[in-house]
Amino acid sequence: MPEESRLKPAAFQPSQYDLVYNLAAVAGMLFLLLPLVLSWGGLPKTIPTHFGPSGKADDWGGRSILFVMPIFAVLAYFGIGFLRRFPHVFNYPYAITEANAERQYAMARALLNLLRLEMVWLFAYIEWIMIRTAQGKAVGLGGWFLPVSLVVIFGTLAGFIIRMVKAK
Protein backbone atom coordinates (compact mmCIF):
# COMPACT_ATOMS: atom_id res chain seq x y z
CA MET A 1 0.00 0.00 0.00
CA PRO A 2 1.41 3.44 -0.88
CA GLU A 3 2.75 5.44 2.06
CA GLU A 4 0.43 8.38 1.39
CA SER A 5 -2.60 6.19 2.17
CA ARG A 6 -1.35 5.76 5.75
CA LEU A 7 -1.52 9.43 6.76
CA LYS A 8 -2.54 9.65 10.39
CA PRO A 9 -5.78 11.51 11.04
CA ALA A 10 -5.94 14.60 13.21
CA ALA A 11 -7.78 14.39 16.51
CA PHE A 12 -11.36 13.36 15.86
CA GLN A 13 -14.01 15.98 16.55
CA PRO A 14 -17.54 14.57 16.33
CA SER A 15 -19.89 16.45 14.03
CA GLN A 16 -23.53 17.23 14.75
CA TYR A 17 -24.43 14.28 12.53
CA ASP A 18 -22.20 12.00 14.62
CA LEU A 19 -24.03 13.06 17.75
CA VAL A 20 -27.45 12.57 16.16
CA TYR A 21 -26.46 9.14 14.77
CA ASN A 22 -25.11 8.11 18.17
CA LEU A 23 -28.26 9.19 19.99
CA ALA A 24 -30.41 7.37 17.43
CA ALA A 25 -28.29 4.21 17.81
CA VAL A 26 -28.58 4.36 21.60
CA ALA A 27 -32.35 4.82 21.19
CA GLY A 28 -32.30 1.70 18.97
CA MET A 29 -30.56 -0.28 21.70
CA LEU A 30 -33.16 0.88 24.22
CA PHE A 31 -35.92 -0.08 21.78
CA LEU A 32 -34.23 -3.45 21.44
CA LEU A 33 -34.17 -4.05 25.20
CA LEU A 34 -37.51 -2.55 26.23
CA PRO A 35 -39.83 -5.05 24.45
CA LEU A 36 -37.66 -7.91 25.68
CA VAL A 37 -37.86 -6.80 29.30
CA LEU A 38 -41.56 -5.92 29.17
CA SER A 39 -42.67 -9.11 27.44
CA TRP A 40 -40.28 -11.72 28.87
CA GLY A 41 -42.69 -13.15 31.47
CA GLY A 42 -45.52 -13.51 28.96
CA LEU A 43 -43.53 -15.09 26.15
CA PRO A 44 -44.08 -18.74 25.26
CA LYS A 45 -41.19 -21.14 25.80
CA THR A 46 -40.81 -21.53 22.02
CA ILE A 47 -40.34 -18.52 19.77
CA PRO A 48 -39.35 -17.98 16.13
CA THR A 49 -35.57 -18.15 15.73
CA HIS A 50 -35.25 -17.85 11.95
CA PHE A 51 -37.20 -16.29 9.12
CA GLY A 52 -37.01 -17.53 5.54
CA PRO A 53 -36.77 -15.43 2.37
CA SER A 54 -40.54 -14.90 2.44
CA GLY A 55 -40.19 -13.31 5.88
CA LYS A 56 -42.18 -16.03 7.62
CA ALA A 57 -40.80 -17.93 10.60
CA ASP A 58 -39.33 -21.25 9.49
CA ASP A 59 -37.52 -22.35 12.66
CA TRP A 60 -38.46 -22.21 16.32
CA GLY A 61 -36.48 -22.55 19.53
CA GLY A 62 -36.07 -21.42 23.11
CA ARG A 63 -36.77 -17.84 24.05
CA SER A 64 -33.25 -17.34 25.42
CA ILE A 65 -32.21 -16.72 21.79
CA LEU A 66 -33.70 -13.24 22.26
CA PHE A 67 -30.55 -12.27 24.17
CA VAL A 68 -28.49 -12.74 21.00
CA MET A 69 -29.83 -9.60 19.28
CA PRO A 70 -28.87 -7.24 22.13
CA ILE A 71 -25.42 -8.85 22.23
CA PHE A 72 -25.00 -8.36 18.46
CA ALA A 73 -26.24 -4.77 18.73
CA VAL A 74 -23.79 -3.94 21.52
CA LEU A 75 -20.93 -5.62 19.62
CA ALA A 76 -21.83 -3.69 16.46
CA TYR A 77 -22.17 -0.41 18.33
CA PHE A 78 -18.87 -0.62 20.21
CA GLY A 79 -16.98 -2.57 17.53
CA ILE A 80 -17.79 -0.11 14.77
CA GLY A 81 -17.21 2.74 17.21
CA PHE A 82 -13.72 1.37 17.83
CA LEU A 83 -13.00 0.95 14.11
CA ARG A 84 -13.97 4.57 13.45
CA ARG A 85 -10.85 5.62 15.36
CA PHE A 86 -8.58 4.22 12.62
CA PRO A 87 -9.72 5.58 9.24
CA HIS A 88 -6.10 5.68 8.07
CA VAL A 89 -5.97 1.87 7.88
CA PHE A 90 -9.13 1.51 5.76
CA ASN A 91 -8.86 0.45 2.15
CA TYR A 92 -9.65 3.40 -0.13
CA PRO A 93 -10.09 3.09 -3.91
CA TYR A 94 -7.47 5.82 -4.51
CA ALA A 95 -4.50 7.40 -2.79
CA ILE A 96 -5.06 9.40 0.36
CA THR A 97 -2.96 12.55 0.28
CA GLU A 98 -2.33 15.48 2.63
CA ALA A 99 -4.90 17.45 0.64
CA ASN A 100 -7.77 14.95 0.89
CA ALA A 101 -6.99 12.95 4.05
CA GLU A 102 -9.15 14.74 6.61
CA ARG A 103 -12.12 15.05 4.23
CA GLN A 104 -11.93 11.35 3.31
CA TYR A 105 -11.43 10.25 6.91
CA ALA A 106 -14.44 12.30 8.01
CA MET A 107 -16.60 10.66 5.33
CA ALA A 108 -15.34 7.19 6.28
CA ARG A 109 -16.19 7.84 9.91
CA ALA A 110 -19.63 9.14 8.94
CA LEU A 111 -20.23 6.03 6.84
CA LEU A 112 -19.36 3.76 9.75
CA ASN A 113 -21.52 5.80 12.10
CA LEU A 114 -24.52 5.51 9.79
CA LEU A 115 -23.94 1.78 9.22
CA ARG A 116 -23.73 1.31 13.00
CA LEU A 117 -27.07 3.07 13.38
CA GLU A 118 -28.63 0.91 10.66
CA MET A 119 -27.28 -2.30 12.19
CA VAL A 120 -28.58 -1.51 15.67
CA TRP A 121 -32.05 -0.73 14.34
CA LEU A 122 -31.99 -3.81 12.13
CA PHE A 123 -31.33 -5.99 15.18
CA ALA A 124 -33.99 -4.11 17.17
CA TYR A 125 -36.60 -4.63 14.45
CA ILE A 126 -35.80 -8.34 14.07
CA GLU A 127 -36.10 -8.90 17.81
CA TRP A 128 -39.33 -6.91 18.01
CA ILE A 129 -40.82 -9.05 15.23
CA MET A 130 -39.59 -12.24 16.91
CA ILE A 131 -41.43 -11.21 20.06
CA ARG A 132 -44.59 -10.13 18.23
CA THR A 133 -44.62 -13.35 16.17
CA ALA A 134 -44.23 -15.42 19.35
CA GLN A 135 -47.17 -13.51 20.85
CA GLY A 136 -49.29 -14.14 17.75
CA LYS A 137 -49.41 -10.41 16.90
CA ALA A 138 -47.37 -10.74 13.69
CA VAL A 139 -46.70 -13.45 11.12
CA GLY A 140 -43.03 -12.67 10.50
CA LEU A 141 -40.75 -10.08 9.02
CA GLY A 142 -42.64 -9.81 5.75
CA GLY A 143 -41.37 -10.44 2.24
CA TRP A 144 -40.24 -6.82 1.94
CA PHE A 145 -37.75 -7.02 4.84
CA LEU A 146 -34.77 -8.60 3.09
CA PRO A 147 -34.84 -6.48 -0.09
CA VAL A 148 -35.42 -3.25 1.85
CA SER A 149 -32.63 -4.07 4.33
CA LEU A 150 -30.22 -4.81 1.50
CA VAL A 151 -31.16 -1.62 -0.36
CA VAL A 152 -30.68 0.48 2.77
CA ILE A 153 -27.29 -1.00 3.69
CA PHE A 154 -25.85 -1.22 0.19
CA GLY A 155 -27.46 2.10 -0.75
CA THR A 156 -25.66 3.72 2.17
CA LEU A 157 -22.38 2.16 1.05
CA ALA A 158 -22.88 3.19 -2.57
CA GLY A 159 -23.89 6.71 -1.63
CA PHE A 160 -20.80 7.23 0.49
CA ILE A 161 -18.49 5.67 -2.07
CA ILE A 162 -19.87 8.06 -4.71
CA ARG A 163 -19.41 11.01 -2.35
CA MET A 164 -15.88 9.91 -1.50
CA VAL A 165 -14.90 9.49 -5.16
CA LYS A 166 -16.31 12.92 -6.04
CA ALA A 167 -14.42 14.48 -3.13
CA LYS A 168 -11.09 12.79 -3.79
Buried (B, 14 or more C-beta within 10 A) or exposed (E): EEEEBEBEBEEEEEEEEBEEBBEBBEBBBEBBBEBBEEBEEEBEEEBBBEBEEEBBBEEBEEBEBBEBBBEBBBEBBEBBBEBBEEBBEBEBEEBBEEEBBBBBBBBBBBBBBBBBBBBBBBBBBBBBBBBBBBBEEBEBBBEEBBEEBEEBBEEBEEEBBEBBEEEB
